[in-house]
Amino acid sequence: MTWTTFLQIVELRTKIVSISTFVLSGLSVYWIYGQMPWLLVVLLFFTVLAVDMGTTAFNTFFDFERGVDDANTNQEADKVLIHRKTPSGYALLAALALFAFAGVLGLFLALWKGWPLLVLGIVSFFVAYRYSGGKTPLSATPWGEFFAGLFLGSVLWLVVCFTLAPPSVPTPAWQPEFWTRHLLASLPSFFFIASILTVNNACDREGDRTSGRQTLSLALGPRADLLIVLLPLAAYVTMIAQSLLELLPIGMTYAALLGLALSIPIWRAMFERGFSHRTKGSNMGDVSRSFLIFTLFSGLGLFSGIVLR
């Protein structure tokens, strides 16, 4: 397996989602506590990246084995198992190796920070596998968007905040207010990430129907397309609400308004184009751009709070 093949199997370009949550939650920790344990930042970053890449490798393997990815309907160049006849075992090997690497780092971090991190890690590993593996993968159910947003948005956010919280924070494992505050802060990421998967599933209706999957986009039909706009709108509204309640920096209000203004033309272009395998490349590019806008302005909003604290 070449390095290029490996990068296509793990779809490195899609890691902007987990990196976004990692960066924004890290900035949130810095804004709240005024310090950052940089060694933990580095170790946690590689752990998160390995889990995300391993999850994608599992998805690549199982989608090929189940016939979800089919050369007749799928036009994504990175699907090397169907377009370049790459052995599916390469994807499985990559997934297992990445999960093993992440497991070692994760166990070390759990021993350092405490048992809640171990629990969150085990649950995350299980869901990462079940997302595309098992008899009925989570991605093949109407709950796929929820689990993607929950774990890549909220659970990852909590993992980062618990890991990077300074020792001066009194036993966060036993502080409900600690978990509640950070869970609320994660909601914009939760909503936006769920919207990305909604775009993906809306474009994959034809292939998913053929393979017997029952995603939310298939269950609701074209009505599910409204979530492509409603979910990011919910993200920006929760940003503004928490900013006004001083749970987030006031700069997040301006970030949300600017992000919303720049995203509206992108959403309009997607709906004018329609959602199908033919338009998937363009639509995924557009939703990625709107997500990058969200990440950039959210980061600037959090950074403004750090500077002006």
Backbone bond lengths (Angstrom), bond angles and torsions (degrees), N, CA, C in turn:
res aa  C-N    CA-C-N  psi(-1)  N-CA   C-N-CA  omega(-1)  CA-C   N-CA-C  phi
1 M - - - 1.466 - - 1.525 109.14 -
2 T 1.326 116.40 123.68 1.459 121.00 179.56 1.530 110.40 -80.58
3 W 1.324 115.42 164.43 1.458 121.24 178.57 1.537 110.29 -61.98
4 T 1.324 116.43 -39.18 1.473 120.28 179.03 1.524 111.02 -63.34
5 T 1.330 116.19 -42.68 1.461 120.34 178.50 1.520 110.92 -62.93
6 F 1.336 116.17 -42.23 1.468 120.54 178.45 1.527 110.86 -59.12
7 L 1.333 117.11 -46.93 1.457 120.95 -178.96 1.525 111.62 -63.36
8 Q 1.331 117.36 -33.52 1.462 120.08 177.97 1.522 111.58 -74.26
9 I 1.325 117.05 -34.40 1.460 120.86 177.78 1.520 110.96 -64.66
10 V 1.343 116.78 -42.24 1.469 120.23 -178.25 1.521 111.93 -88.21
11 E 1.344 116.60 -2.63 1.470 121.99 178.29 1.525 111.05 47.42
12 L 1.327 114.89 64.80 1.459 121.20 -174.36 1.523 112.91 -55.40
13 R 1.341 116.55 -31.32 1.465 120.21 -179.05 1.525 112.59 -61.73
14 T 1.336 117.36 -23.53 1.466 120.53 -178.60 1.523 112.91 -84.29
15 K 1.315 117.70 -2.58 1.475 120.01 -177.26 1.523 112.61 -75.44
16 I 1.330 115.99 -2.27 1.466 118.38 176.68 1.526 111.05 -60.30
17 V 1.340 116.71 -24.30 1.463 119.68 -178.00 1.520 110.49 -68.01
18 S 1.337 117.63 -55.08 1.463 120.09 -178.80 1.528 111.34 -68.02
19 I 1.330 116.89 -34.91 1.470 119.56 178.94 1.524 109.95 -66.30
20 S 1.330 116.91 -37.47 1.463 120.56 176.86 1.533 110.86 -59.25
21 T 1.329 116.73 -50.48 1.462 120.24 179.62 1.516 110.76 -61.40
22 F 1.320 116.55 -41.11 1.465 121.27 179.93 1.528 110.71 -60.48
23 V 1.324 116.38 -48.48 1.467 120.60 -177.33 1.528 111.36 -66.51
24 L 1.331 116.85 -46.75 1.467 120.00 -176.65 1.521 111.52 -66.77
25 S 1.328 117.89 -41.02 1.466 119.61 178.35 1.526 110.68 -67.57
26 G 1.348 116.22 -35.87 1.465 119.35 176.62 1.520 111.94 -63.82
27 L 1.327 116.75 -42.72 1.461 120.18 176.94 1.528 111.03 -64.16
28 S 1.328 116.01 -36.46 1.464 120.21 177.22 1.525 110.80 -61.73
29 V 1.325 116.30 -43.71 1.469 120.68 178.13 1.528 110.28 -61.15
30 Y 1.334 116.12 -43.97 1.469 120.11 -179.08 1.524 110.89 -64.72
31 W 1.347 116.66 -38.97 1.465 119.94 179.02 1.536 111.12 -65.55
32 I 1.308 117.11 -39.63 1.469 120.39 -176.55 1.523 112.06 -75.58
33 Y 1.340 116.56 -45.14 1.468 119.89 -169.69 1.525 114.17 -105.63
34 G 1.334 118.11 -14.39 1.454 120.24 175.07 1.511 115.59 74.35
35 Q 1.324 118.92 15.30 1.464 121.40 176.83 1.527 109.55 -153.32
36 M 1.354 114.62 163.19 1.457 119.12 -175.19 1.530 109.49 -146.06
37 P 1.353 118.54 121.16 1.472 121.86 176.70 1.525 110.10 -80.94
38 W 1.308 118.01 94.54 1.459 122.06 -167.96 1.524 113.56 -64.36
39 L 1.336 118.53 -33.00 1.460 119.75 177.53 1.525 110.72 -63.18
40 L 1.323 116.38 -42.63 1.462 120.56 177.21 1.530 111.00 -64.56
41 V 1.320 116.59 -35.64 1.468 120.84 178.62 1.530 109.86 -59.26
42 V 1.326 116.26 -47.19 1.470 120.68 -177.98 1.522 111.08 -65.16
43 L 1.331 116.90 -47.62 1.470 120.60 -178.89 1.524 111.31 -62.79
44 L 1.328 116.43 -42.55 1.458 120.08 -179.22 1.522 111.29 -68.31
45 F 1.329 117.14 -36.46 1.467 120.29 179.47 1.525 110.91 -59.50
46 F 1.332 117.66 -47.71 1.462 120.12 -179.03 1.529 111.58 -68.50
47 T 1.328 116.80 -31.12 1.463 120.02 176.11 1.527 110.51 -65.52
48 V 1.316 115.97 -48.63 1.468 121.55 -179.54 1.527 110.86 -61.76
49 L 1.324 116.52 -44.89 1.462 120.41 -178.98 1.525 111.06 -62.95
50 A 1.338 117.19 -40.46 1.457 120.95 -179.92 1.524 111.41 -65.80
51 V 1.330 117.06 -41.52 1.468 120.32 178.58 1.525 110.24 -63.71
52 D 1.316 117.16 -43.90 1.467 121.03 -178.91 1.527 110.65 -64.11
53 M 1.329 117.25 -45.33 1.459 120.15 179.50 1.525 111.01 -65.92
54 G 1.337 116.58 -39.59 1.459 120.09 178.16 1.512 112.05 -63.73
55 T 1.321 116.68 -39.04 1.468 121.29 177.48 1.526 110.94 -61.64
56 T 1.327 116.27 -43.73 1.466 120.49 178.85 1.523 111.27 -65.75
57 A 1.348 116.96 -38.65 1.465 120.10 178.27 1.531 110.83 -63.44
58 F 1.346 116.84 -41.50 1.465 120.14 175.12 1.530 110.26 -61.10
59 N 1.322 116.34 -43.53 1.465 120.92 179.76 1.529 110.90 -61.34
60 T 1.339 116.12 -41.59 1.463 121.26 177.72 1.527 110.61 -60.98
61 F 1.324 116.17 -44.26 1.465 121.21 -178.94 1.521 111.82 -65.53
62 F 1.329 116.80 -52.32 1.462 120.03 -174.67 1.531 112.20 -70.03
63 D 1.332 116.93 -35.56 1.469 118.72 177.76 1.523 110.80 -63.59
64 F 1.318 116.70 -36.12 1.466 119.93 177.64 1.524 110.93 -70.39
65 E 1.337 116.30 -45.90 1.458 120.10 -177.29 1.530 111.96 -64.33
66 R 1.331 116.94 -33.21 1.468 120.48 -178.67 1.526 112.62 -87.74
67 G 1.321 116.93 -5.33 1.452 119.91 -179.23 1.514 113.90 79.83
68 V 1.341 116.18 14.42 1.472 119.21 177.66 1.523 109.81 -66.88
69 D 1.350 115.43 -42.55 1.465 120.29 175.48 1.519 108.40 -88.90
70 D 1.303 115.88 115.75 1.468 121.69 -177.17 1.522 108.67 -128.01
71 A 1.308 115.94 134.79 1.466 120.58 -176.99 1.520 112.52 -62.42
72 N 1.334 117.69 -23.39 1.462 120.84 -178.62 1.520 113.25 -76.97
73 T 1.347 115.67 -23.98 1.471 118.76 -177.45 1.520 112.72 -116.34
74 N 1.327 117.61 -27.16 1.462 120.79 -176.18 1.522 110.51 -91.63
75 Q 1.329 116.15 128.04 1.460 120.87 -178.28 1.526 112.52 -115.30
76 E 1.340 117.88 15.96 1.459 121.76 -179.15 1.527 109.88 -81.74
77 A 1.318 116.16 122.81 1.462 120.99 -176.14 1.523 112.76 -64.14
78 D 1.339 117.34 -29.36 1.459 120.49 -177.27 1.529 113.25 -73.58
79 K 1.310 118.28 -8.99 1.466 120.73 178.75 1.531 108.58 -78.72
80 V 1.335 115.63 74.37 1.460 121.48 -172.00 1.522 112.64 -69.78
81 L 1.327 118.23 -21.69 1.463 119.90 -179.19 1.520 111.83 -68.29
82 I 1.329 116.64 -31.37 1.464 119.08 -179.04 1.521 112.48 -100.90
83 H 1.320 118.47 -30.94 1.459 120.26 -175.57 1.526 112.94 -92.77
84 R 1.336 117.32 -23.54 1.464 120.28 -178.70 1.522 112.79 -122.95
85 K 1.344 115.61 8.80 1.464 121.64 176.68 1.529 112.77 57.80
86 T 1.331 117.33 32.82 1.462 121.41 175.43 1.527 108.82 -67.92
87 P 1.348 119.38 133.12 1.468 121.03 179.85 1.526 111.55 -57.13
88 S 1.322 116.74 134.27 1.464 120.26 -178.06 1.519 112.16 -64.73
89 G 1.346 116.35 -24.31 1.462 119.55 178.62 1.510 112.93 -60.69
90 Y 1.328 117.25 -26.87 1.463 120.27 176.89 1.532 110.77 -61.49
91 A 1.325 115.76 -41.90 1.463 120.17 -179.71 1.531 110.46 -66.22
92 L 1.327 116.39 -42.52 1.469 119.91 179.08 1.520 110.93 -64.17
93 L 1.313 117.34 -43.18 1.467 121.66 178.52 1.527 110.86 -61.42
94 A 1.328 116.28 -43.26 1.464 120.27 179.47 1.525 110.74 -62.55
95 A 1.331 116.68 -42.71 1.464 121.09 -179.62 1.520 111.34 -62.60
96 L 1.320 117.06 -46.51 1.464 120.91 -178.33 1.530 110.89 -65.23
97 A 1.334 116.91 -41.37 1.464 120.37 -179.89 1.527 110.99 -65.24
98 L 1.320 117.00 -42.36 1.464 120.95 -179.56 1.520 111.44 -67.36
99 F 1.326 117.47 -40.21 1.464 120.57 177.77 1.527 110.99 -66.59
100 A 1.340 117.38 -37.58 1.466 120.32 177.65 1.530 110.50 -63.92
101 F 1.324 115.84 -44.01 1.465 120.58 178.82 1.527 110.68 -62.11
102 A 1.332 116.27 -46.59 1.467 120.44 179.52 1.525 111.01 -65.02
103 G 1.337 117.15 -35.21 1.457 120.77 -179.88 1.511 112.29 -64.07
104 V 1.323 116.56 -40.92 1.472 120.36 179.10 1.526 110.19 -64.87
105 L 1.331 116.78 -48.19 1.461 120.14 178.67 1.524 111.21 -63.74
106 G 1.328 116.52 -40.76 1.457 120.66 -179.01 1.518 112.24 -64.56
107 L 1.332 117.33 -40.12 1.468 120.68 178.03 1.519 110.54 -64.09
108 F 1.325 116.47 -39.79 1.466 120.54 177.82 1.531 110.65 -62.33
109 L 1.328 116.36 -44.38 1.462 120.41 179.94 1.528 111.27 -65.80
110 A 1.334 116.63 -37.43 1.465 120.33 179.07 1.522 111.36 -65.92
111 L 1.329 116.42 -39.36 1.472 120.14 176.94 1.524 110.59 -65.34
112 W 1.307 116.25 -31.10 1.465 121.73 -179.32 1.533 110.64 -76.62
113 K 1.350 116.48 -45.54 1.461 119.71 -170.13 1.526 114.80 -100.56
114 G 1.333 119.00 -26.92 1.456 119.19 178.32 1.518 114.30 130.72
115 W 1.329 115.16 168.61 1.465 122.28 -172.70 1.533 115.41 -63.17
116 P 1.346 120.31 -31.63 1.484 117.24 178.50 1.521 112.85 -57.25
117 L 1.337 116.34 -35.06 1.462 119.63 178.93 1.526 110.41 -67.43
118 L 1.317 117.24 -35.56 1.462 121.13 177.15 1.529 110.70 -64.53
119 V 1.330 116.22 -44.00 1.467 120.56 179.58 1.528 110.63 -63.12
120 L 1.337 116.16 -48.30 1.468 119.77 179.75 1.530 111.06 -61.38
121 G 1.335 116.09 -37.53 1.455 120.23 -179.80 1.520 112.58 -66.67
122 I 1.335 116.67 -45.16 1.464 120.67 -179.80 1.528 110.51 -62.51
123 V 1.330 116.27 -45.18 1.464 119.99 179.21 1.530 110.45 -62.01
124 S 1.335 116.31 -40.60 1.468 120.58 -179.34 1.527 111.02 -65.02
125 F 1.340 117.22 -41.99 1.463 120.36 177.56 1.531 110.66 -61.32
126 F 1.329 115.70 -43.20 1.459 119.90 -178.37 1.522 111.16 -63.61
127 V 1.326 116.88 -46.71 1.463 120.50 -179.33 1.527 110.80 -67.94
128 A 1.336 117.15 -36.19 1.462 120.43 178.11 1.527 110.82 -59.44
129 Y 1.348 116.70 -40.40 1.460 120.10 177.28 1.528 110.96 -72.07
130 R 1.339 116.96 -46.31 1.459 121.42 -175.86 1.524 112.36 -69.21
131 Y 1.326 116.83 -16.08 1.463 118.65 179.65 1.525 110.79 -59.53
132 S 1.335 116.49 -38.03 1.464 119.54 179.11 1.521 113.07 -124.67
133 G 1.340 118.46 -9.77 1.456 121.86 -178.75 1.516 112.31 -105.15
134 G 1.327 115.58 177.03 1.455 120.14 -178.96 1.517 112.13 86.65
135 K 1.328 115.77 174.59 1.468 120.76 -176.92 1.523 112.17 -63.44
136 T 1.338 116.24 -44.14 1.469 120.75 178.00 1.526 108.56 -125.30
137 P 1.333 118.21 93.43 1.466 120.96 -178.13 1.526 111.79 -61.07
138 L 1.310 115.82 146.29 1.462 120.08 177.93 1.523 111.37 -60.84
139 S 1.327 116.61 -33.14 1.465 119.92 -178.77 1.521 112.54 -68.12
140 A 1.339 116.62 -17.17 1.461 120.41 -179.57 1.520 112.25 -94.75
141 T 1.329 117.42 8.29 1.456 122.36 -179.15 1.531 109.66 -115.19
142 P 1.317 117.46 167.18 1.472 119.83 176.48 1.522 113.30 -66.77
143 W 1.348 117.51 -4.27 1.463 120.99 -179.01 1.525 112.78 -93.78
144 G 1.329 117.70 1.55 1.454 120.59 -175.46 1.517 113.72 -57.45
145 E 1.344 116.38 -46.26 1.472 120.24 -179.99 1.527 111.25 -61.43
146 F 1.344 115.62 -40.57 1.463 120.23 -179.26 1.523 110.91 -62.44
147 F 1.328 117.23 -47.98 1.462 120.05 -177.65 1.525 111.92 -67.96
148 A 1.329 117.45 -36.44 1.461 119.97 177.94 1.529 110.36 -62.98
149 G 1.332 116.53 -48.10 1.461 120.05 178.81 1.512 112.03 -65.74
150 L 1.344 116.56 -39.14 1.463 120.39 -176.87 1.518 111.69 -64.80
151 F 1.324 116.90 -47.63 1.464 118.81 -173.28 1.522 113.42 -86.52
152 L 1.334 118.66 -38.15 1.461 119.58 177.28 1.527 111.52 -80.23
153 G 1.321 116.76 -20.01 1.459 120.42 178.21 1.516 112.35 -100.67
154 S 1.330 117.66 -70.21 1.463 120.99 -170.89 1.523 114.56 -79.09
155 V 1.348 118.43 -49.65 1.470 120.04 -177.07 1.519 110.56 -64.38
156 L 1.327 116.64 -44.33 1.467 119.26 177.18 1.517 110.78 -61.13
157 W 1.313 117.26 -39.72 1.473 121.39 177.77 1.531 109.84 -59.24
158 L 1.328 117.72 -45.51 1.465 121.40 179.36 1.526 111.52 -64.94
159 V 1.321 116.72 -39.28 1.470 120.50 178.00 1.524 110.33 -59.89
160 V 1.332 116.24 -46.02 1.466 120.66 -179.24 1.525 110.56 -64.05
161 C 1.317 117.01 -46.02 1.464 120.20 -177.22 1.529 111.78 -65.60
162 F 1.324 116.90 -40.93 1.464 119.57 178.46 1.525 110.96 -66.12
163 T 1.322 116.24 -40.83 1.461 120.52 -177.50 1.523 111.75 -69.27
164 L 1.320 117.40 -39.26 1.464 120.82 -173.74 1.527 113.89 -94.20
165 A 1.328 117.58 -7.55 1.471 119.41 177.44 1.530 109.64 -60.89
166 P 1.326 118.22 132.41 1.463 120.50 -176.76 1.519 112.34 -68.03
167 P 1.334 117.61 159.26 1.469 121.74 179.68 1.525 113.22 -58.91
168 S 1.323 116.97 -21.22 1.462 120.24 -178.99 1.524 112.51 -68.81
169 V 1.353 116.96 -18.39 1.459 120.15 177.58 1.526 108.02 -73.49
170 P 1.343 118.58 120.78 1.462 120.69 -173.82 1.530 113.63 -67.40
171 T 1.329 115.54 108.77 1.475 123.91 175.82 1.528 112.87 30.16
172 P 1.346 117.32 71.64 1.459 119.29 -176.93 1.530 113.37 -58.15
173 A 1.346 117.20 -20.77 1.460 119.08 179.56 1.522 111.73 -60.32
174 W 1.334 116.57 -25.31 1.458 120.15 -176.02 1.517 112.57 -111.29
175 Q 1.315 117.57 12.95 1.452 121.49 -176.98 1.522 110.93 -108.90
176 P 1.338 119.03 100.64 1.474 120.63 179.87 1.525 112.51 -57.17
177 E 1.339 116.51 -34.64 1.459 118.28 -178.20 1.531 111.58 -66.83
178 F 1.333 116.60 -29.76 1.468 120.66 177.07 1.526 109.63 -62.08
179 W 1.332 116.25 -52.02 1.455 120.91 -177.27 1.522 111.43 -67.99
180 T 1.333 117.61 -38.07 1.461 120.76 -178.86 1.520 111.26 -64.83
181 R 1.325 116.15 -45.14 1.460 119.73 -178.10 1.522 111.32 -61.81
182 H 1.312 116.24 -45.88 1.464 119.19 -177.46 1.526 111.85 -73.90
183 L 1.316 116.95 -30.79 1.467 119.56 175.93 1.523 110.43 -64.40
184 L 1.328 116.89 -43.67 1.465 120.30 177.74 1.526 111.03 -61.94
185 A 1.336 116.05 -40.49 1.467 119.72 -179.42 1.526 111.76 -64.94
186 S 1.340 116.35 -24.50 1.467 120.33 -177.97 1.527 113.41 -81.26
187 L 1.326 117.81 -13.25 1.466 120.47 -172.50 1.535 114.32 -58.17
188 P 1.342 120.07 -41.45 1.467 118.07 177.66 1.530 112.63 -57.82
189 S 1.335 117.05 -42.23 1.467 119.89 177.74 1.523 110.68 -65.02
190 F 1.321 116.94 -41.16 1.460 121.93 178.08 1.532 110.62 -55.14
191 F 1.325 116.45 -50.64 1.464 120.77 -177.32 1.526 111.41 -65.12
192 F 1.321 116.88 -44.10 1.460 119.42 -174.58 1.526 111.42 -68.69
193 I 1.330 116.55 -39.73 1.467 119.94 179.61 1.528 110.52 -65.90
194 A 1.324 116.76 -39.18 1.463 120.15 176.50 1.527 110.90 -60.62
195 S 1.329 116.77 -34.30 1.470 119.75 -179.93 1.528 111.41 -68.57
196 I 1.333 117.29 -32.41 1.465 120.13 178.67 1.524 110.18 -63.71
197 L 1.332 116.48 -45.25 1.457 119.72 179.32 1.528 110.92 -66.59
198 T 1.319 117.07 -31.55 1.457 120.10 177.43 1.527 110.94 -63.08
199 V 1.327 117.19 -42.00 1.465 120.71 176.14 1.525 110.27 -61.49
200 N 1.327 115.86 -46.25 1.462 120.39 179.57 1.525 111.51 -57.60
201 N 1.337 116.32 -47.98 1.465 120.21 -177.88 1.530 112.50 -70.30
202 A 1.327 116.79 -32.36 1.462 119.76 177.41 1.531 110.48 -63.74
203 C 1.322 116.00 -37.80 1.467 119.69 179.05 1.531 112.33 -76.86
204 D 1.333 116.75 -21.49 1.471 121.19 -176.34 1.523 113.40 -96.30
205 R 1.325 118.46 12.48 1.469 119.82 -174.92 1.538 112.44 -54.18
206 E 1.314 116.03 -45.12 1.467 119.27 -176.09 1.521 111.26 -61.79
207 G 1.327 116.64 -49.71 1.453 119.98 -179.60 1.520 112.53 -67.57
208 D 1.338 116.99 -38.35 1.465 120.35 179.89 1.526 111.28 -66.19
209 R 1.321 116.90 -38.31 1.470 120.37 178.75 1.529 110.10 -64.35
210 T 1.324 116.52 -41.86 1.458 120.97 -179.64 1.523 111.89 -64.11
211 S 1.353 116.47 -37.33 1.466 120.76 -176.52 1.528 113.05 -86.87
212 G 1.342 117.44 -1.13 1.457 120.40 176.28 1.509 115.11 86.18
213 R 1.330 117.45 11.32 1.467 119.72 177.62 1.527 109.99 -75.55
214 Q 1.324 115.85 158.14 1.464 120.82 -179.53 1.522 108.94 -132.02
215 T 1.331 115.98 69.16 1.450 120.85 179.87 1.528 110.02 -75.33
216 L 1.317 115.02 169.43 1.462 119.67 178.81 1.524 111.11 -62.36
217 S 1.334 116.34 -35.88 1.462 120.27 179.88 1.524 111.42 -65.44
218 L 1.336 117.48 -31.29 1.458 120.73 175.56 1.525 111.10 -78.63
219 A 1.340 116.08 -39.57 1.466 120.09 -177.43 1.527 111.38 -65.31
220 L 1.329 116.80 -40.26 1.464 120.75 -176.96 1.528 113.06 -96.49
221 G 1.326 116.71 -15.67 1.456 119.02 -177.96 1.525 111.20 70.97
222 P 1.317 117.99 -152.32 1.467 121.59 -178.34 1.529 114.08 -57.36
223 R 1.342 117.17 -22.06 1.473 118.89 178.05 1.519 111.76 -60.75
224 A 1.339 116.49 -30.27 1.464 120.23 -179.78 1.523 111.55 -64.47
225 D 1.349 116.83 -23.14 1.462 119.93 -179.26 1.523 111.84 -62.91
226 L 1.324 116.96 -25.11 1.470 119.80 178.21 1.522 111.44 -61.52
227 L 1.342 116.16 -28.12 1.469 119.76 179.49 1.516 111.76 -64.33
228 I 1.323 116.55 -23.64 1.466 120.45 179.63 1.519 110.82 -60.93
229 V 1.337 116.49 -28.36 1.463 121.51 177.02 1.524 111.26 -100.55
230 L 1.331 117.15 -40.60 1.465 120.75 -175.37 1.523 112.70 -65.17
231 L 1.328 117.74 -37.06 1.463 120.04 -178.55 1.537 112.32 -67.17
232 P 1.340 119.61 -49.92 1.469 117.77 176.05 1.527 113.23 -65.33
233 L 1.353 117.00 -30.93 1.467 118.43 173.90 1.527 110.58 -61.26
234 A 1.336 116.14 -41.93 1.464 120.07 176.68 1.525 110.91 -61.79
235 A 1.345 116.70 -36.05 1.466 120.46 177.97 1.525 110.80 -61.46
236 Y 1.324 116.49 -47.78 1.464 119.69 -177.83 1.535 111.66 -69.71
237 V 1.326 116.99 -36.75 1.472 119.80 178.54 1.534 110.69 -64.38
238 T 1.329 117.40 -42.86 1.472 119.63 179.38 1.527 110.93 -68.01
239 M 1.323 117.66 -32.19 1.464 120.28 174.86 1.525 110.58 -61.17
240 I 1.338 115.84 -47.83 1.463 120.40 -178.66 1.528 110.78 -64.61
241 A 1.340 116.61 -44.14 1.462 120.48 -178.65 1.523 111.32 -61.17
242 Q 1.322 117.12 -46.02 1.462 119.77 -178.75 1.523 111.91 -70.14
243 S 1.330 115.73 -30.43 1.462 119.22 176.27 1.531 110.62 -66.79
244 L 1.328 116.51 -43.85 1.463 120.33 179.81 1.534 111.69 -67.82
245 L 1.334 116.41 -27.61 1.472 121.01 177.08 1.526 111.99 -86.74
246 E 1.347 116.87 2.85 1.462 124.41 178.76 1.522 113.09 65.75
247 L 1.342 117.27 22.77 1.459 120.85 171.87 1.522 110.26 -83.52
248 L 1.327 115.50 -19.72 1.453 123.56 173.46 1.533 107.73 -131.60
249 P 1.337 118.34 161.08 1.471 119.66 179.14 1.529 111.32 -59.48
250 I 1.318 116.53 150.16 1.455 121.59 -179.39 1.527 110.80 -62.04
251 G 1.333 116.40 -25.39 1.456 120.00 178.29 1.510 113.47 -62.70
252 M 1.343 117.04 -18.05 1.459 120.39 178.79 1.524 111.99 -67.66
253 T 1.330 116.92 -26.42 1.464 119.80 176.27 1.524 110.53 -64.38
254 Y 1.327 116.43 -47.54 1.466 120.30 178.49 1.530 110.34 -65.76
255 A 1.333 116.81 -37.08 1.460 121.06 178.25 1.528 110.53 -61.33
256 A 1.324 116.29 -43.07 1.466 120.74 -179.23 1.519 111.22 -65.36
257 L 1.309 117.22 -42.85 1.467 120.60 -178.66 1.529 111.29 -65.84
258 L 1.330 116.40 -41.80 1.464 119.81 178.54 1.533 110.79 -67.28
259 G 1.332 116.13 -44.31 1.453 120.21 178.98 1.517 111.96 -60.82
260 L 1.315 116.27 -40.98 1.461 121.37 178.89 1.525 110.99 -63.49
261 A 1.325 116.29 -44.80 1.466 120.49 -178.79 1.531 111.67 -62.12
262 L 1.325 116.77 -38.64 1.456 120.67 -178.97 1.529 112.83 -77.68
263 S 1.321 116.57 -22.72 1.467 120.51 -176.08 1.527 113.57 -85.98
264 I 1.320 117.26 -27.39 1.468 120.04 -176.76 1.527 112.86 -55.56
265 P 1.346 119.79 -45.82 1.478 118.79 177.75 1.527 112.73 -63.17
266 I 1.324 117.33 -31.83 1.465 121.00 179.35 1.525 109.97 -67.75
267 W 1.322 117.37 -45.02 1.468 121.00 178.63 1.527 110.69 -63.08
268 R 1.338 116.47 -39.99 1.463 119.83 179.75 1.530 109.99 -62.29
269 A 1.329 117.02 -41.59 1.463 120.55 -179.40 1.527 111.11 -63.20
270 M 1.324 117.64 -38.56 1.462 120.40 179.40 1.518 111.33 -63.95
271 F 1.321 117.11 -43.17 1.462 120.08 -178.40 1.532 111.60 -70.93
272 E 1.308 116.97 -32.61 1.466 119.52 176.32 1.528 110.63 -68.37
273 R 1.325 116.02 -32.27 1.456 121.87 -178.98 1.520 111.48 -77.03
274 G 1.337 116.77 -33.83 1.455 121.39 -176.39 1.520 111.30 88.61
275 F 1.334 116.02 171.41 1.464 120.71 -174.45 1.526 109.91 -123.31
276 S 1.331 115.42 111.49 1.461 122.19 -179.88 1.526 107.76 -159.36
277 H 1.349 116.12 174.27 1.465 119.33 176.13 1.521 110.64 -59.48
278 R 1.334 116.22 -35.53 1.456 120.27 -178.64 1.515 112.61 -63.98
279 T 1.332 116.78 -35.65 1.467 120.86 -176.84 1.530 112.59 -99.93
280 K 1.336 116.50 3.82 1.464 118.72 -174.17 1.522 112.82 -60.75
281 G 1.327 117.18 -44.48 1.458 119.98 -179.00 1.522 111.92 -57.48
282 S 1.316 116.96 -47.38 1.461 121.32 -179.56 1.526 111.39 -66.66
283 N 1.340 116.50 -42.26 1.465 119.56 -178.35 1.518 112.48 -68.65
284 M 1.335 117.17 -39.62 1.463 119.24 177.70 1.528 110.36 -67.42
285 G 1.331 116.03 -33.49 1.464 118.39 174.69 1.511 111.50 -64.84
286 D 1.342 116.87 -40.36 1.463 120.88 179.96 1.533 111.71 -68.29
287 V 1.333 116.98 -44.91 1.461 118.25 -179.10 1.524 110.22 -67.36
288 S 1.329 117.14 -30.70 1.465 120.35 175.19 1.519 110.47 -66.28
289 R 1.331 116.67 -39.59 1.465 119.75 177.81 1.527 111.03 -64.89
290 S 1.326 116.75 -41.67 1.469 118.36 178.84 1.525 110.93 -66.14
291 F 1.337 116.66 -33.35 1.465 120.28 177.69 1.529 110.96 -70.42
292 L 1.324 116.67 -37.56 1.467 119.82 176.55 1.532 110.75 -65.03
293 I 1.325 116.40 -38.14 1.467 120.17 175.42 1.522 110.05 -61.10
294 F 1.324 115.88 -46.79 1.472 120.63 177.02 1.523 110.97 -57.24
295 T 1.327 116.90 -46.53 1.461 121.00 -178.40 1.521 111.15 -64.75
296 L 1.332 116.61 -45.51 1.462 120.91 -177.84 1.517 111.55 -61.14
297 F 1.325 117.05 -50.65 1.459 119.61 -176.35 1.531 111.76 -72.50
298 S 1.326 117.64 -33.40 1.463 119.44 174.93 1.518 110.04 -64.63
299 G 1.333 115.73 -41.46 1.461 118.96 177.36 1.514 112.46 -62.79
300 L 1.333 116.30 -41.77 1.461 119.54 178.16 1.526 111.06 -65.61
301 G 1.344 116.29 -37.07 1.449 119.12 177.71 1.524 112.24 -64.04
302 L 1.326 116.61 -43.54 1.471 120.69 177.20 1.534 111.01 -66.36
303 F 1.340 115.70 -39.64 1.460 119.36 179.94 1.516 111.42 -64.75
304 S 1.339 116.44 -36.41 1.467 119.72 177.69 1.533 110.09 -62.50
305 G 1.324 116.23 -35.72 1.454 118.92 177.67 1.515 112.15 -67.23
306 I 1.338 116.60 -36.27 1.465 120.24 177.63 1.512 110.96 -66.12
307 V 1.333 116.38 -44.55 1.473 120.91 -177.76 1.532 111.49 -68.15
308 L 1.316 116.81 -39.94 1.473 120.86 -173.50 1.525 113.32 -93.94
309 R 1.334 116.58 3.45 1.472 119.36 -176.59 1.526 110.47 -60.07
